[in-house]
Amino acid sequence: MDSGKKLLRILIGLGIALLQLIMTQVTTLLASFLLPDIENFPQTHSALFALILGITFTTGVFLAGWLAIKLGWLKIKPMFVKRLVAALVGAYLPLLVALLLYPSLEPGNPFFFVSEITSILGFYLPGWVSKK
């Protein structure tokens, strides 16, 4: 593969990772429309809030990645179940650490961003560790 095609694949991969990051925010926004009084959840129900965030982050990452694979933008093995589970684990590990370290989850907590990034990394992990 020449360097031009390799660079293009890297740029497409980074673009899809950015799309996955954006989709974590979109799915969280959509979930907030469905849940009444969500603005008080971080302070009053931190564990439930972390549960909801883990689901929305995973959903956003997985849907964007699934679409990219189905449309042929990502040339990787599908392994959808493994990717879903790895994205879910990646989303929840930092949120669990945040619950242990902070008495309540406030907006702007750095673990939210870490959770999004580890969920994206979790989506790609099965392809990186699978046997060829």
Number of C-alpha atoms within 10 A of each C-alpha: 5 6 8 9 10 11 11 11 15 12 12 15 16 12 12 20 20 15 16 27 20 16 23 27 17 16 19 18 12 11 16 15 10 9 10 10 9 14 12 12 18 17 14 13 13 20 17 12 20 22 14 15 23 27 19 25 30 31 22 25 33 26 16 20 26 19 13 19 16 12 10 10 14 17 12 12 11 15 14 15 10 16 25 23 17 23 31 25 18 25 32 24 16 23 26 16 11 20 15 10 10 11 11 18 22 14 10 8 13 11 18 22 16 16 26 30 23 22 34 29 18 25 29 21 17 21 16 11 8 9 6 5
